[in-house]
Amino acid sequence: MPATTVMLFSRPGCHLCDDARAIVTRVVADVGGVGFEERSILDDADLLERYRDEIPVVLIDGDVHTIWRVDAARLRSALLEDQ
């Protein structure tokens, strides 16, 4: 299992989530050695309650990295810091 994991909380039909997914998958592939998971907040009542108005949400190893818009350079820097 990778030492670092990126989690994307999203929901179907969310254009910001689609943008975030594209950026996260590209950065994770570029950095290498990083795990990536995505979960829909619609599948979990607690996530839906917590993040209803804040998606997409990107977490790195369980800590919130960004909400709404993902900056590729900032994400890359954070991931490289963790390696």
ABEGO torsion letter per residue (X at the ends): XBABBBBBBBBBGBAAAAAAAAAAAAAAAAAEGBBBBBBBAAABAAAAAAAAAAOBBBBBGGBBABBGBBBAAAAAAAAAAAX
